């Protein structure tokens, strides 16, 4: 009885966490580049149940019978009516009843990286990722990664996201657009190379601004956006604010410190856990929308609530049965 109570309770805990995950997905249905979360359930180890003590001291089956040593002495056989679906009154054979589940738990909250729908904006610094890849951003906590390609040029010409984090190039430096270049003349290729007019970019001593000079009919590469991917889906974890941070093993541990065992270093420095050039492409003037389907999430939320209610009723039923057993036992002792 206690086992049933705890089994139902673990189901309630799992469904409560799943409700939180669905609610988080719905809250970010309009977040650019958001990838929804999925709860991965896992069962506790099942228990094999067997019938025990069908007979006590070889002769008691709910009725008074003399001791026996065989089915013949008992007056039955393997073909007797007691043979129903594998169950038997054979005192020398105690069959398995089957597996008993002991509940489940949330093993992992995984990220669904499926492509979101593309929306055309026409803005020069809006970049949609088609396929695999992340943008690299400089934050106060270090380099972080994002699928949100809604960038803008600040007053100093740096490309930033809505939080003011600088977009990085392949050298790890912030990207600065020359002050004398109109946004309409900035072009970005599929692999992230930014082209602007001119032959050279230098600081104007009069205006104290970085400007493009030379043949303005020519095109020069200004920088290449740090556009990366990871071979292992567990190489990054969500931090919040639509950002991902890099981990160095599958348990979310921080980067390895000096002096670690060589075998541990080899595992932590797995190439699949390190950033590499992305296989996807960038689409200028567009944004990738969230891959959360509102209707699907609402259906899952309704289903989840029903599962929670079913487990809740099971807990209440087990509690009532336990209360009745305790009270009955008390009255018998009285």
C-alpha positions, 0 to 999 in steps of 0.5 A: 500500500505504501508502495502504491502511495509513493508510486503515484506521488512520483507521478505527480512530481514528474507531471508538475515539472512537465507542466512548468516546462510546457508553461515555459515553452508557451511563455517563449512562443514569440521569442526569436530563435527560442528552442522549446524544452522537452521533459524526458521521463524515466522509470525507476527500476521495476520490481519482479513480483512472485507469489509466496506463502501460497501454502504454509508448511506444505498443506494450508490453502485457506482450508484445513488440510493435512500436510502433503508432499505432492499434488496427488496427495492434495487431490489436484494436478497441473491440469486442475482448474487452479491452473489459470493464466499461469497461476497454480496451487502447486506448492513446489512452483511459485510463478512470477506475477509480473513486473511492478512499476515503482514510479518515474522521474524526470531524467532530463530536460532536453532541448528540441533544436528543430528549425523554427519558421522564418520571418522576413523583416528587411532589416540589414542586421536581422539574421536567421539561422537556417540549419545548425549553428549559434551566434557567439556573444560577449557577455559579463559572464563570458562568451555565450551562444544564441540562436536569436539573430535580432541585432542592431547597430549602437551609437558607436557602430557595434553590432549588439543584441537587445541586451547590449551584448556584442556580436563577436567575429571569428577572432573573438572581437566585437564587430564595428560597422563604419560610421559612414556606411548606410545600413542598406549597403551592408551585406552579410553572406551565408557563412557570416562574412560582412561586406561594406563599400570601400578599400580600407577602414580607418579612424577619422581624426576629425570626427574620431569615428571609424570610416570606410575609405577608398573606392566606394564602388568596391566591396571589402570584407569587414569581418566574419561573424563567429557562427559555430555549432557543436558535435554533441547536443549536450555541449551547451546548456540553457542559461536563460535570456535565450542564451546557452553556455558551453560545458566541457562534459555531459554533466554541465561541469565548468571548463577543466582546470590545470592539473587534472588527470590526463584521462579526465582531460581527454574526456573533457576536451572532446572535440565534439564538445568544442565550437566548430564552424557551423554547417548551417547558413545565415539569411540576412533580413530575416529572423527565425521564430520560436519552434514552439507550436502553441496548439500542440503545447496546449494539448500537451498541457491538458493531457498533463493536467489529466495525468496529474489529476489521475495520480492525485486521485490514486494518492487519495485512494491509497491514503483512504485505504491506509486510513481504513486499514489503520482504523480497522486494525485498531478496532480489532486490537480493542 
